[in-house]
Amino acid sequence: MTRGRLLDAVRIVVAVLVLAGVVVAVWRNWGEVSAHLRDVPMTTLVGAFVVGLLAPIFSLLGWRVLLADLGTRLALPAGASVFFVGQLGKYLPGSVWSVVAQADLGSRLGVPRRRMGIVGLLSILLSVLTGAIVGVPALPLLLARSGELPSVWWFAPALVLLLLLWPRLLNRGIAHTLRILRREPLEHELTAPAIALTTLWFVLAWLSAGLSVLVLAHSLSPDTPVRDLVVTSICGFALASAIGMFSIIVPAGVGVRDGVLALLLGALMPLPAAFAIVVISRFFSVVADVVVAAVGWSWARSHHLLGSRS
């Protein structure tokens, strides 16, 4: 078997495993989702899904900024095909599969594998940092397990996390990490405008995903003050997701993110209602990933990115 055919066989196996992971995620949630659909108006479900669908799009835009800053500008359709198809790798155990898939697809567009891999890892890092920053207001709710909003002193951790995004400090941290891993340094340091713009896109991604949860939460708990729901839903989702991203063994943070978010929502509403929101939100996240990946896959297929190189 030639090297090209062997690589294609590996890609097919990985694709099947990814698809199986997505199908299992949908199948496990479907029974509980269908049981609670009658409790939420269809217009609310559609609105929550559409708002949540913006999250992967904003994440793509932030990823493209990092890639351009390190020397490669991909057109939006090409970038979407690489990013969205590669993102399905997060449904496999370990956080590296999405980076590996993106590096492979990017190499077919002439992007050095190392550069694409570095951008993938930096995206994960900045996504976790921005998620933690957005999620800080919900931290005392998680620790105290009550619906009381945090005092201003709880925003101190957010300031500390913001310091980690200071260009000089962030670049030093990246360089130090690469030295520990015995990897070559970045081709050049990340620029301040690129860090700021990437941070903005990632924050917008967290806000849109959290807003989707807020729409569902307000529908199932209309008597809860909106201010409380905003902190618990938007900030709580970002905090739960950031925590879930550390669980590299569990695909896409399944179970970790959901459990933390259920605990936060359960402080404001009955736990069954909180669990219903978590299940629907997870289902929407999976479907959104499949939808955008299908669009990216269609472009990649038409441009021969999924077969052997000539």
Backbone bond lengths (Angstrom), bond angles and torsions (degrees), N, CA, C in turn:
res aa  C-N    CA-C-N  psi(-1)  N-CA   C-N-CA  omega(-1)  CA-C   N-CA-C  phi
1 M - - - 1.465 - - 1.534 108.76 -
2 T 1.334 116.44 130.64 1.458 120.42 -179.81 1.519 109.91 -72.08
3 R 1.336 113.77 163.37 1.462 118.94 -178.27 1.524 110.78 -62.69
4 G 1.345 117.40 -37.76 1.461 120.77 179.63 1.512 112.14 -63.51
5 R 1.352 115.64 -43.79 1.463 118.65 -179.83 1.520 111.13 -68.99
6 L 1.329 116.23 -35.36 1.454 119.31 178.06 1.531 110.75 -63.53
7 L 1.331 116.40 -43.40 1.454 120.09 178.05 1.519 111.01 -63.14
8 D 1.342 116.82 -40.66 1.460 119.87 177.54 1.525 111.33 -62.63
9 A 1.358 116.47 -39.59 1.465 119.83 178.45 1.523 110.61 -63.83
10 V 1.340 116.49 -40.46 1.458 120.15 177.95 1.520 110.24 -63.75
11 R 1.327 116.85 -42.32 1.464 120.24 179.63 1.523 111.38 -62.56
12 I 1.346 116.32 -39.18 1.465 120.07 179.13 1.526 110.28 -64.07
13 V 1.333 116.61 -43.94 1.469 120.65 179.22 1.523 110.47 -61.77
14 V 1.341 115.99 -45.48 1.460 119.86 179.30 1.525 110.57 -62.99
15 A 1.350 116.62 -41.34 1.465 120.29 179.19 1.526 111.26 -61.97
16 V 1.333 116.39 -42.02 1.466 120.23 178.76 1.523 110.62 -63.59
17 L 1.336 116.29 -43.60 1.461 119.84 179.06 1.527 111.48 -63.04
18 V 1.335 115.79 -41.48 1.464 119.92 178.28 1.527 110.28 -62.83
19 L 1.339 116.28 -47.30 1.459 120.61 179.55 1.521 110.79 -60.85
20 A 1.331 116.67 -41.35 1.463 120.40 178.59 1.528 110.66 -62.80
21 G 1.342 116.19 -40.80 1.454 119.61 178.08 1.519 112.32 -62.34
22 V 1.343 116.22 -41.05 1.462 120.38 178.43 1.521 110.68 -65.49
23 V 1.346 116.83 -44.91 1.467 120.80 -179.34 1.524 111.21 -62.03
24 V 1.328 116.61 -42.80 1.462 120.49 178.95 1.527 110.68 -62.91
25 A 1.353 116.49 -41.58 1.464 120.06 179.45 1.523 110.98 -61.07
26 V 1.331 117.00 -42.75 1.468 120.90 178.45 1.519 110.59 -67.63
27 W 1.327 116.77 -45.46 1.468 121.21 -176.48 1.523 112.01 -62.56
28 R 1.318 117.03 -40.90 1.462 120.41 -179.19 1.516 111.62 -65.35
29 N 1.318 117.26 -33.29 1.466 120.53 -176.66 1.525 113.62 -89.76
30 W 1.339 116.92 -18.05 1.454 119.07 -168.70 1.521 113.24 -63.35
31 G 1.326 118.19 -40.14 1.454 120.39 -177.79 1.523 112.22 -59.64
32 E 1.340 117.04 -45.66 1.454 120.53 -179.72 1.520 111.25 -73.95
33 V 1.332 117.13 -34.11 1.463 119.45 177.96 1.518 110.38 -62.15
34 S 1.346 116.82 -48.61 1.461 120.69 -177.44 1.520 111.88 -63.83
35 A 1.356 116.63 -30.25 1.466 119.81 -179.37 1.525 111.59 -70.34
36 H 1.333 117.47 -25.48 1.464 120.68 -177.12 1.526 113.04 -105.40
37 L 1.307 118.20 -0.44 1.462 119.70 -179.40 1.526 111.80 -61.24
38 R 1.341 117.48 -34.89 1.464 120.14 -177.42 1.526 112.09 -69.72
39 D 1.349 117.57 -16.23 1.466 120.31 -179.71 1.527 112.49 -84.95
40 V 1.313 117.13 -12.87 1.463 121.06 -178.43 1.526 108.88 -120.53
41 P 1.344 117.63 128.33 1.471 119.66 178.39 1.526 111.37 -58.41
42 M 1.326 115.15 147.22 1.457 119.75 -178.67 1.520 111.89 -60.72
43 T 1.336 116.78 -37.41 1.471 119.07 178.78 1.525 111.28 -62.55
44 T 1.338 116.05 -35.42 1.468 120.06 177.81 1.517 110.95 -67.63
45 L 1.339 116.34 -42.52 1.461 120.18 178.35 1.518 111.21 -60.95
46 V 1.333 116.33 -44.87 1.466 120.48 -179.54 1.527 110.26 -63.96
47 G 1.340 116.49 -44.77 1.459 120.28 179.97 1.518 112.08 -61.65
48 A 1.334 116.25 -43.09 1.467 120.12 179.75 1.520 111.12 -63.72
49 F 1.333 116.30 -39.76 1.468 119.13 -179.66 1.524 111.47 -68.35
50 V 1.324 117.11 -43.13 1.470 120.51 -178.84 1.523 110.37 -62.80
51 V 1.337 117.06 -43.37 1.462 120.29 178.97 1.529 110.29 -63.66
52 G 1.342 116.12 -43.28 1.461 119.74 179.24 1.514 113.29 -65.50
53 L 1.333 116.50 -26.85 1.465 120.50 -179.79 1.520 112.02 -67.32
54 L 1.331 117.02 -18.93 1.464 120.43 178.54 1.527 111.77 -72.23
55 A 1.340 117.34 -24.38 1.463 120.71 -174.94 1.529 112.97 -59.20
56 P 1.347 119.67 -52.39 1.470 118.06 179.05 1.529 113.16 -64.51
57 I 1.334 117.25 -27.54 1.466 119.99 178.49 1.528 110.25 -68.84
58 F 1.326 117.20 -44.67 1.465 120.67 176.42 1.530 110.70 -63.11
59 S 1.330 116.83 -38.24 1.471 120.02 178.45 1.527 110.69 -63.42
60 L 1.330 116.84 -40.08 1.464 121.33 176.39 1.526 110.78 -58.67
61 L 1.323 117.04 -44.74 1.464 120.57 -177.96 1.530 111.05 -64.09
62 G 1.330 117.10 -38.52 1.461 119.70 176.38 1.514 112.21 -66.72
63 W 1.316 116.57 -40.87 1.480 122.15 177.69 1.521 110.86 -60.90
64 R 1.334 117.65 -41.57 1.467 121.51 179.90 1.525 111.53 -65.01
65 V 1.346 117.05 -33.53 1.463 120.21 178.32 1.526 110.11 -63.90
66 L 1.336 117.02 -44.85 1.464 120.51 178.31 1.523 111.15 -62.38
67 L 1.330 116.20 -43.57 1.464 120.05 -179.00 1.529 110.75 -63.34
68 A 1.320 116.89 -41.82 1.462 120.33 179.10 1.520 111.02 -66.05
69 D 1.329 117.04 -37.16 1.463 120.24 -178.88 1.521 111.40 -65.96
70 L 1.345 117.11 -28.38 1.463 120.54 179.43 1.526 112.29 -92.53
71 G 1.337 116.97 4.91 1.463 118.28 169.32 1.509 117.65 118.94
72 T 1.329 119.59 0.83 1.464 120.52 -178.74 1.520 110.16 -128.40
73 R 1.315 116.03 120.66 1.463 120.85 175.97 1.534 108.52 -105.02
74 L 1.323 115.66 113.67 1.458 120.81 177.31 1.515 109.55 -101.45
75 A 1.335 116.00 136.84 1.458 119.64 173.60 1.525 108.86 -59.77
76 L 1.323 116.39 154.33 1.464 120.55 -175.06 1.527 113.21 -56.75
77 P 1.354 120.03 -44.71 1.476 118.37 179.28 1.530 112.79 -62.36
78 A 1.332 116.49 -43.02 1.462 119.32 179.30 1.517 111.30 -66.07
79 G 1.331 116.58 -43.37 1.454 119.96 178.51 1.518 111.95 -62.41
80 A 1.340 116.38 -38.89 1.463 120.21 179.28 1.521 111.28 -64.64
81 S 1.319 116.95 -39.42 1.465 119.82 -179.85 1.525 110.90 -64.22
82 V 1.330 116.70 -42.42 1.464 120.69 -179.43 1.529 110.51 -69.01
83 F 1.311 116.42 -47.84 1.463 120.74 -174.08 1.524 111.80 -70.23
84 F 1.329 117.55 -49.82 1.464 120.38 -173.63 1.530 112.18 -70.04
85 V 1.333 116.65 -42.97 1.473 118.48 178.46 1.523 109.77 -66.16
86 G 1.329 116.68 -42.37 1.458 119.68 179.37 1.515 112.87 -63.77
87 Q 1.343 117.52 -31.80 1.455 120.97 -178.14 1.525 113.03 -63.59
88 L 1.321 118.09 -21.85 1.467 119.55 177.11 1.527 111.22 -63.93
89 G 1.331 117.10 -18.88 1.453 119.84 178.21 1.514 113.50 -63.48
90 K 1.339 117.84 -16.53 1.468 119.40 179.96 1.523 111.54 -70.98
91 Y 1.327 117.60 -12.08 1.461 119.94 177.71 1.524 111.95 -84.65
92 L 1.319 116.69 2.05 1.461 121.41 170.91 1.517 109.02 -101.08
93 P 1.337 118.14 149.31 1.468 120.29 178.73 1.523 111.34 -57.07
94 G 1.323 116.28 133.88 1.456 121.05 -176.85 1.518 109.92 98.46
95 S 1.333 116.21 145.40 1.461 120.28 -176.22 1.525 113.53 -92.65
96 V 1.330 117.24 1.20 1.466 119.21 -172.31 1.520 112.94 -91.10
97 W 1.325 118.16 -15.50 1.466 118.81 -172.64 1.523 112.30 -65.77
98 S 1.328 117.35 -35.38 1.463 118.98 177.45 1.519 110.09 -65.16
99 V 1.337 117.29 -38.28 1.464 121.26 178.61 1.528 110.48 -66.58
100 V 1.341 116.61 -42.11 1.469 121.05 179.03 1.527 110.61 -62.34
101 A 1.330 116.34 -44.49 1.466 120.08 -179.16 1.525 110.78 -65.02
102 Q 1.320 117.44 -41.69 1.460 120.39 178.95 1.526 111.28 -65.15
103 A 1.321 117.07 -38.67 1.467 120.22 178.72 1.520 110.58 -64.55
104 D 1.338 116.82 -38.22 1.457 120.46 -179.81 1.528 111.11 -67.90
105 L 1.329 116.40 -47.94 1.465 119.73 179.71 1.528 110.86 -65.90
106 G 1.333 116.39 -39.80 1.458 119.43 -179.99 1.513 112.86 -64.08
107 S 1.338 116.86 -33.75 1.465 119.90 179.85 1.524 111.01 -63.27
108 R 1.326 116.78 -27.68 1.463 120.40 178.53 1.523 112.22 -75.39
109 L 1.333 115.80 -12.05 1.461 121.09 175.00 1.528 111.20 -104.12
110 G 1.333 115.91 9.13 1.453 120.13 177.65 1.503 114.62 87.46
111 V 1.332 118.34 9.85 1.465 121.06 178.50 1.527 108.49 -87.84
112 P 1.336 118.59 126.58 1.469 119.94 178.10 1.529 111.12 -54.64
113 R 1.327 116.07 136.09 1.473 120.36 -178.28 1.528 111.26 -57.90
114 R 1.331 116.07 -41.76 1.465 118.90 -177.56 1.524 110.60 -62.07
115 R 1.330 117.17 -42.65 1.460 120.20 -179.49 1.532 110.47 -64.45
116 M 1.327 116.34 -43.85 1.456 119.59 -179.98 1.527 111.04 -64.78
117 G 1.342 115.91 -38.67 1.456 119.41 178.78 1.515 112.04 -65.73
118 I 1.334 116.80 -42.34 1.461 121.32 178.63 1.521 110.45 -61.85
119 V 1.333 116.40 -42.97 1.468 120.07 179.27 1.529 110.73 -63.47
120 G 1.328 116.96 -39.25 1.452 120.06 177.52 1.516 112.32 -61.76
121 L 1.334 116.69 -44.16 1.465 120.80 179.22 1.525 111.41 -68.33
122 L 1.341 116.73 -39.38 1.464 119.57 177.51 1.519 111.03 -64.55
123 S 1.320 117.09 -35.80 1.468 120.89 178.49 1.524 110.52 -63.22
124 I 1.329 115.98 -42.24 1.465 119.57 177.99 1.521 110.27 -63.02
125 L 1.348 116.08 -44.34 1.458 120.80 -179.73 1.527 111.50 -59.89
126 L 1.338 116.77 -50.67 1.457 120.18 -177.36 1.527 111.42 -69.88
127 S 1.308 116.87 -30.27 1.460 119.85 176.89 1.530 110.45 -65.53
128 V 1.335 116.03 -43.23 1.468 119.64 178.03 1.529 110.49 -64.03
129 L 1.332 116.86 -44.10 1.463 120.65 -178.89 1.526 111.46 -62.40
130 T 1.338 116.88 -48.67 1.463 119.50 -179.12 1.528 111.11 -66.84
131 G 1.339 116.55 -35.94 1.458 119.26 177.04 1.515 111.51 -63.61
132 A 1.331 116.26 -40.48 1.465 120.02 178.51 1.520 111.07 -66.20
133 I 1.344 116.59 -38.38 1.466 120.03 178.91 1.518 110.82 -64.44
134 V 1.338 116.76 -48.08 1.467 120.26 178.72 1.529 110.81 -63.75
135 G 1.329 116.47 -31.92 1.455 120.27 -175.23 1.508 115.69 -86.17
136 V 1.340 118.68 -8.03 1.469 121.53 -176.96 1.528 113.02 -54.13
137 P 1.348 120.40 -43.61 1.475 118.77 -179.40 1.523 114.02 -58.66
138 A 1.323 118.13 -22.15 1.468 120.37 179.91 1.523 112.37 -89.18
139 L 1.329 117.50 -7.70 1.467 120.03 -176.86 1.528 113.24 -59.74
140 P 1.349 119.44 -46.46 1.465 118.21 178.55 1.521 113.08 -64.45
141 L 1.331 117.31 -29.32 1.466 119.62 176.54 1.519 110.31 -64.92
142 L 1.331 116.07 -36.56 1.457 119.96 179.48 1.528 110.74 -71.16
143 L 1.329 116.97 -39.52 1.462 120.69 -177.40 1.523 112.00 -75.67
144 A 1.351 116.32 -39.00 1.460 119.95 -176.65 1.516 112.83 -88.80
145 R 1.355 116.80 -18.70 1.466 121.80 -178.48 1.523 110.89 54.82
146 S 1.319 116.68 46.06 1.455 121.46 175.70 1.515 108.11 -138.83
147 G 1.311 116.09 169.38 1.456 120.46 -178.62 1.509 113.40 -89.90
148 E 1.342 117.99 6.22 1.452 120.60 -179.06 1.519 110.70 -71.69
149 L 1.320 115.07 134.91 1.460 119.63 179.98 1.529 110.59 -74.52
150 P 1.341 117.64 151.96 1.465 121.00 -176.41 1.520 112.65 -72.24
151 S 1.319 116.00 153.20 1.457 120.53 173.25 1.521 108.78 -78.84
152 V 1.327 114.87 171.81 1.462 119.26 -176.19 1.526 111.22 -63.88
153 W 1.346 118.24 -24.82 1.458 120.35 -177.85 1.521 111.83 -67.89
154 W 1.328 117.67 -19.90 1.454 119.00 -179.98 1.528 111.87 -74.16
155 F 1.348 116.50 -7.71 1.456 118.86 178.36 1.529 111.71 -85.59
156 A 1.322 116.76 -4.57 1.468 120.14 177.90 1.523 112.20 -58.59
157 P 1.359 119.39 -42.96 1.480 118.26 177.14 1.521 113.02 -58.67
158 A 1.338 116.94 -32.02 1.470 119.59 179.02 1.522 110.45 -64.17
159 L 1.332 117.09 -37.91 1.462 120.55 178.62 1.522 110.96 -65.73
160 V 1.340 115.78 -38.22 1.466 119.86 177.72 1.524 110.06 -63.97
161 L 1.326 116.67 -44.19 1.462 120.50 179.59 1.524 111.18 -65.73
162 L 1.338 116.71 -35.93 1.463 119.80 177.16 1.516 111.63 -62.37
163 L 1.339 116.57 -34.78 1.458 120.20 177.82 1.527 111.26 -61.56
164 L 1.347 117.00 -31.76 1.460 120.14 179.20 1.528 111.61 -67.10
165 L 1.335 116.76 -18.26 1.465 120.88 177.72 1.525 112.44 -91.45
166 W 1.319 116.70 -1.68 1.471 120.09 175.17 1.523 107.65 -61.88
167 P 1.347 118.42 124.54 1.466 121.74 -171.56 1.526 114.78 -48.61
168 R 1.330 117.23 -47.74 1.464 119.15 -177.10 1.529 111.01 -64.16
169 L 1.328 116.50 -43.07 1.460 120.44 -179.20 1.522 111.12 -69.89
170 L 1.337 116.85 -41.00 1.464 120.54 179.72 1.519 111.09 -63.79
171 N 1.326 117.20 -45.08 1.470 120.59 179.88 1.524 111.69 -64.16
172 R 1.335 116.81 -37.79 1.467 119.31 177.09 1.522 110.70 -65.56
173 G 1.325 115.82 -39.94 1.460 119.45 178.49 1.517 112.17 -63.99
174 I 1.330 116.45 -41.42 1.460 120.86 178.40 1.529 110.33 -64.17
175 A 1.340 116.26 -45.89 1.466 120.40 -179.52 1.525 111.05 -61.94
176 H 1.324 116.49 -41.02 1.467 120.28 -179.91 1.525 110.80 -65.81
177 T 1.322 116.13 -41.18 1.467 120.09 179.23 1.519 111.19 -63.99
178 L 1.331 117.02 -42.27 1.464 120.27 179.43 1.528 111.00 -64.59
179 R 1.331 116.65 -35.18 1.475 119.10 177.68 1.532 110.49 -66.83
180 I 1.319 116.36 -40.76 1.464 119.97 178.39 1.528 110.48 -62.15
181 L 1.340 115.89 -39.39 1.464 120.67 -179.79 1.524 112.43 -81.62
182 R 1.350 115.39 0.71 1.468 121.24 -179.14 1.524 111.75 57.48
183 R 1.318 114.67 45.44 1.454 121.91 176.70 1.520 109.64 -114.07
184 E 1.321 115.88 156.83 1.452 120.42 178.69 1.524 110.00 -66.30
185 P 1.334 117.31 148.57 1.471 119.73 179.62 1.520 111.40 -68.77
186 L 1.331 115.90 168.80 1.463 120.49 175.76 1.527 109.80 -60.02
187 E 1.322 115.27 153.22 1.457 120.08 178.35 1.529 110.52 -60.05
188 H 1.313 116.71 -34.73 1.460 122.68 170.26 1.520 107.04 -160.56
189 E 1.307 116.80 161.23 1.459 119.97 -178.01 1.526 110.78 -66.27
190 L 1.327 115.59 152.14 1.458 120.41 174.87 1.520 108.99 -67.40
191 T 1.314 116.36 137.80 1.461 120.39 -179.36 1.527 110.29 -83.26
192 A 1.331 115.18 156.42 1.459 120.45 -179.54 1.530 112.23 -61.39
193 P 1.355 119.68 -43.78 1.472 118.31 178.38 1.526 112.75 -60.88
194 A 1.336 117.06 -38.04 1.463 119.71 -179.98 1.529 111.01 -66.53
195 I 1.328 116.95 -41.66 1.464 120.48 178.46 1.523 110.07 -63.62
196 A 1.334 116.43 -43.71 1.469 120.18 -178.40 1.520 111.07 -65.14
197 L 1.343 117.08 -44.74 1.465 119.86 -177.79 1.524 111.42 -69.02
198 T 1.322 116.94 -40.22 1.461 120.48 176.61 1.531 110.66 -61.45
199 T 1.323 115.69 -44.23 1.466 120.37 178.14 1.519 110.82 -59.19
200 L 1.325 116.91 -41.93 1.467 121.10 179.15 1.520 111.49 -61.28
201 W 1.333 117.12 -46.85 1.471 120.20 -179.65 1.523 111.21 -63.95
202 F 1.327 116.73 -40.72 1.473 119.53 -179.63 1.523 111.61 -68.49
203 V 1.326 116.93 -37.12 1.470 119.49 176.05 1.528 110.16 -63.67
204 L 1.317 116.84 -42.21 1.469 120.38 177.09 1.526 111.05 -61.62
205 A 1.329 116.34 -35.96 1.467 119.72 177.34 1.523 110.72 -63.81
206 W 1.338 116.80 -44.60 1.466 120.04 178.17 1.521 111.47 -64.25
207 L 1.321 116.87 -40.50 1.461 120.06 -179.00 1.528 111.53 -65.79
208 S 1.327 117.30 -41.28 1.465 119.77 -179.85 1.519 111.10 -67.45
209 A 1.339 117.34 -40.99 1.460 119.99 177.74 1.526 110.84 -65.09
210 G 1.341 116.49 -41.54 1.457 119.85 178.04 1.513 112.54 -67.66
211 L 1.328 117.01 -33.71 1.458 120.63 178.34 1.525 111.01 -64.45
212 S 1.331 116.33 -33.78 1.458 120.50 175.35 1.530 110.90 -60.66
213 V 1.348 115.91 -42.54 1.468 120.71 177.21 1.534 110.04 -65.89
214 L 1.329 116.91 -38.98 1.465 121.30 -179.79 1.525 111.42 -61.43
215 V 1.324 116.67 -41.80 1.471 120.50 178.76 1.525 110.58 -59.64
216 L 1.330 116.63 -44.24 1.464 120.76 179.15 1.525 111.03 -67.68
217 A 1.335 116.95 -42.99 1.461 121.02 -177.72 1.521 111.36 -63.71
218 H 1.312 116.72 -41.31 1.468 120.13 179.43 1.528 111.29 -66.12
219 S 1.323 116.62 -32.15 1.463 120.43 178.82 1.525 111.79 -69.09
220 L 1.337 117.44 -40.08 1.456 121.12 -177.81 1.528 113.24 -88.61
221 S 1.333 117.18 -16.55 1.462 120.36 178.57 1.526 109.64 -137.40
222 P 1.353 117.13 66.66 1.471 120.45 -173.85 1.523 114.21 -67.40
223 D 1.334 117.85 -20.09 1.461 120.52 -177.68 1.530 113.27 -83.99
224 T 1.318 116.94 -12.58 1.461 120.32 178.68 1.528 109.91 -73.19
225 P 1.334 118.53 134.68 1.474 120.08 178.56 1.525 111.58 -53.24
226 V 1.324 115.31 136.44 1.465 120.38 -176.77 1.527 110.82 -60.45
227 R 1.348 116.22 -36.29 1.470 119.93 -179.12 1.524 110.60 -60.02
228 D 1.324 116.17 -42.02 1.458 119.66 178.62 1.521 111.22 -66.70
229 L 1.333 115.78 -40.69 1.461 120.09 -179.41 1.524 111.55 -65.21
230 V 1.338 116.73 -36.19 1.462 120.55 -179.31 1.529 110.58 -62.49
231 V 1.345 115.75 -48.52 1.465 119.57 -179.64 1.521 110.71 -63.92
232 T 1.342 116.01 -45.04 1.458 119.61 -175.82 1.522 112.03 -70.99
233 S 1.330 117.44 -40.01 1.463 120.42 -175.33 1.524 112.21 -79.90
234 I 1.330 117.02 -55.28 1.466 120.50 -175.42 1.528 111.18 -73.39
235 C 1.341 115.81 -54.86 1.473 118.81 -179.88 1.527 110.67 -68.80
236 G 1.335 116.33 -38.38 1.459 119.71 -179.83 1.515 112.63 -64.38
237 F 1.331 116.99 -39.23 1.464 119.67 177.70 1.517 111.03 -63.64
238 A 1.336 116.83 -44.37 1.465 120.17 179.95 1.526 110.92 -62.91
239 L 1.342 116.99 -42.64 1.459 120.75 179.58 1.526 110.88 -64.57
240 A 1.337 116.56 -45.86 1.466 120.47 -179.80 1.524 111.13 -63.08
241 S 1.322 117.31 -38.91 1.463 121.00 -179.78 1.520 111.32 -69.33
242 A 1.341 116.52 -40.48 1.462 120.12 178.31 1.525 110.65 -62.14
243 I 1.327 116.42 -40.83 1.461 120.22 176.80 1.525 110.00 -65.22
244 G 1.339 116.75 -41.74 1.463 120.93 -179.69 1.511 113.40 -64.46
245 M 1.336 117.27 -28.85 1.461 120.57 -178.89 1.521 112.20 -70.45
246 F 1.336 117.66 -15.99 1.461 120.43 176.14 1.526 111.57 -80.14
247 S 1.320 117.79 -15.43 1.468 121.12 -178.42 1.517 108.90 -87.93
248 I 1.329 117.07 79.98 1.454 122.06 -172.07 1.526 112.25 -70.51
249 I 1.344 117.52 -19.32 1.456 119.18 -179.69 1.517 111.30 -77.35
250 V 1.341 116.26 -34.06 1.464 121.31 -178.60 1.518 108.88 -86.20
251 P 1.336 119.51 124.31 1.464 121.53 -178.83 1.522 112.04 -60.93
252 A 1.338 115.73 127.81 1.466 123.15 175.17 1.528 112.37 56.58
253 G 1.329 117.56 23.88 1.460 120.52 178.95 1.509 114.35 65.90
254 V 1.352 117.00 21.18 1.460 120.85 -177.82 1.521 110.04 -59.52
255 G 1.317 116.46 130.02 1.450 121.77 179.82 1.507 112.21 95.17
256 V 1.329 117.47 -46.44 1.472 120.98 -179.54 1.525 109.70 -71.61
257 R 1.322 116.67 -56.98 1.464 120.33 178.26 1.518 111.08 -58.03
258 D 1.316 116.29 -42.90 1.459 120.85 -175.58 1.528 111.11 -66.15
259 G 1.343 116.59 -41.49 1.454 119.67 -179.71 1.516 112.61 -65.65
260 V 1.345 117.30 -43.95 1.462 121.08 179.38 1.522 110.54 -63.99
261 L 1.338 116.90 -44.16 1.464 120.16 -179.39 1.525 111.16 -65.12
262 A 1.326 117.86 -38.14 1.467 121.24 177.94 1.530 110.74 -63.55
263 L 1.336 117.01 -40.38 1.463 120.30 177.27 1.528 111.47 -62.25
264 L 1.325 116.74 -42.23 1.461 120.30 -179.63 1.524 111.39 -66.29
265 L 1.324 116.78 -47.66 1.460 120.34 179.92 1.527 111.27 -66.76
266 G 1.332 116.05 -32.34 1.455 120.29 -179.53 1.516 113.68 -65.44
267 A 1.333 117.60 -15.20 1.462 120.39 176.47 1.521 111.62 -75.96
268 L 1.330 117.47 -15.17 1.458 121.34 -176.94 1.521 113.49 -114.56
269 M 1.315 117.48 -13.94 1.458 120.91 -174.54 1.517 109.45 -151.77
270 P 1.330 118.42 167.07 1.467 119.81 176.89 1.525 111.18 -57.08
271 L 1.322 115.51 143.31 1.463 119.93 -176.03 1.528 112.62 -58.54
272 P 1.359 119.88 -38.72 1.477 118.00 177.03 1.531 113.06 -58.66
273 A 1.343 116.81 -38.48 1.457 119.75 177.50 1.526 110.73 -66.38
274 A 1.340 116.32 -41.68 1.469 120.27 177.86 1.520 110.61 -62.06
275 F 1.332 116.23 -41.92 1.455 119.48 -179.49 1.528 111.28 -66.22
276 A 1.345 116.27 -36.22 1.470 119.79 177.50 1.520 110.75 -60.92
277 I 1.341 116.56 -42.42 1.467 120.81 179.17 1.520 110.47 -63.30
278 V 1.321 116.41 -42.75 1.462 121.19 -179.52 1.519 110.97 -61.97
279 V 1.334 116.37 -43.73 1.466 120.36 -178.66 1.524 110.94 -65.24
280 I 1.338 116.34 -46.04 1.467 119.85 179.60 1.525 110.45 -64.06
281 S 1.342 117.07 -41.51 1.465 120.75 179.54 1.519 111.28 -62.17
282 R 1.335 117.23 -43.14 1.467 120.36 178.28 1.516 110.64 -63.27
283 F 1.328 116.22 -43.03 1.460 120.66 178.88 1.522 110.68 -59.97
284 F 1.344 116.60 -44.79 1.457 120.65 179.22 1.529 111.16 -63.23
285 S 1.343 117.07 -38.44 1.465 120.44 179.77 1.521 111.20 -61.89
286 V 1.339 115.64 -43.27 1.461 119.75 179.90 1.525 110.40 -65.25
287 V 1.338 116.62 -46.51 1.459 120.09 -179.08 1.523 110.82 -62.74
288 A 1.345 117.60 -40.83 1.469 120.79 178.70 1.523 110.76 -61.37
289 D 1.332 117.14 -43.08 1.461 120.49 177.95 1.528 111.29 -61.74
290 V 1.328 116.52 -39.82 1.466 120.51 179.87 1.526 110.43 -67.58
291 V 1.333 116.60 -41.43 1.473 120.61 -178.17 1.522 110.85 -62.77
292 V 1.339 117.27 -51.41 1.468 119.21 -177.69 1.526 110.71 -68.94
293 A 1.344 117.64 -33.09 1.462 120.08 177.46 1.519 110.85 -67.40
294 A 1.332 117.21 -35.40 1.466 120.37 178.06 1.529 110.64 -64.19
295 V 1.332 115.86 -39.19 1.467 119.61 176.93 1.528 110.09 -64.70
296 G 1.335 116.40 -45.63 1.463 120.13 178.72 1.514 112.10 -64.67
297 W 1.338 116.95 -40.74 1.463 121.45 179.33 1.526 110.74 -62.76
298 S 1.335 117.14 -39.66 1.467 120.57 179.66 1.520 110.81 -60.79
299 W 1.348 117.37 -44.06 1.462 119.99 178.86 1.523 109.98 -67.03
300 A 1.336 116.76 -43.80 1.465 120.20 -179.00 1.522 111.11 -62.49
301 R 1.322 116.38 -40.04 1.466 120.26 179.80 1.527 111.02 -64.81
302 S 1.311 116.36 -42.70 1.471 119.83 -178.91 1.522 112.06 -69.62
303 H 1.328 117.18 -19.72 1.469 120.99 179.29 1.533 111.86 -108.76
304 H 1.332 115.96 17.06 1.475 122.70 171.00 1.531 112.70 60.23
305 L 1.340 116.73 38.70 1.458 119.37 176.67 1.531 112.66 -88.82
306 L 1.325 116.95 -9.16 1.460 120.57 -174.30 1.512 113.32 -103.59
307 G 1.332 117.81 -2.74 1.455 120.37 179.38 1.526 110.49 -110.07
308 S 1.323 115.46 -170.51 1.476 119.80 -179.89 1.521 110.12 -72.30
309 R 1.322 114.50 150.63 1.468 118.63 173.36 1.519 109.66 -69.91
310 S 1.320 114.27 148.82 1.464 118.58 176.70 1.508 108.90 -76.81
